[in-house]
Amino acid sequence: MKNNLDELIELIAEVRLFLELKQKTIIDADQFTSHTQGHINNITRRILALEHDYKEIKDRYSDKPEVFINFRKRAIEIQKEIDSLS
């Protein structure tokens, strides 16, 4: 059984992959604009923040379950934002 930290790493990887696939879909559909690029840049910053927070959780808060719940919620919010890109 994987632990919570492994799950967080997988969540980050899934969100990154989801963004890459969505970006490719938008480019292939010839719908890529500077507005879209701005959204992608913001989402990328949020993913980088998740990665930073993962390191902090690993070092300081791995014994607090509420931290993992909040992390998952943030990852889901980012996925929803990616899904709404067009």
N, C-alpha and C positions, 0 to 999 in steps of 0.2 A: 504494500500500500504506500502510495506516495505521500509525502508530508506537505504541509501547507506552503512551505517555501518553494518546493518543486512546482506546485500548482501555480504560484505567482509567476515563476519563470515561464511556464507554458502560456499563461494568460498574456504576458507581454509579447511573446513570440506570435501568438494568434492574432493579436491586435495589429502588430507590424505587418504580418502577412495579409490580413484583411485590407489594410491600407494600400499595400502594394498592388493587390489584385484590383481594388476599386480604381486606383489611379490608372492602371493599364486599361481597364474597361472604358474609362472616361476618354483616355487618349485614343483608343481604337475607335470609339464612336465619334471622334472629332468634336468633342464637347469641352475640351480643355481650354480654360480661360485664365486670365490673371486673377480673377476672383476665386476660381477653383484653387489655384496655386496658393493663394493666401490662406484658404481654409486648410489645405494640406499642410502648410507650414505650421499653423496653429495646432493641428492635430499631432504633428510630429513633435512639437514642444511638449505637448501633454504626455506623449508616450515616453519621451526622455525624462519627464518628471516622475512617471511611474517607475522607470528604471532606477532613478535616484532614490525614490522612496523604498523600493525593494531592498536596496543596500542598507538603508537605515532600519527597516523592519528586521532584516536579518541580524544586524548588529545589536539592536536595542529592544525590539518589541516582539520578538518571535513567540513570547509566552502570552500575548494578549489577543484573544480570538476576535475582538471587535475591530482590530486593525486589519485583519484579513478580510472581514466582511466589507469594510469601507473600500479597501483596495479593489475587491471584485466589483463593487458598485461603480467605481470610477472607470474600470476597464470596460464595463458594459455601456456606460455613458459614452465613452470614446467610440465604441463599436457602433452605437446608434448614430453618432455624429458622422462617422465614416459612411454609414449606410445612406444617410441623407444627402451626401454629395452628388452633384450631377453636373 
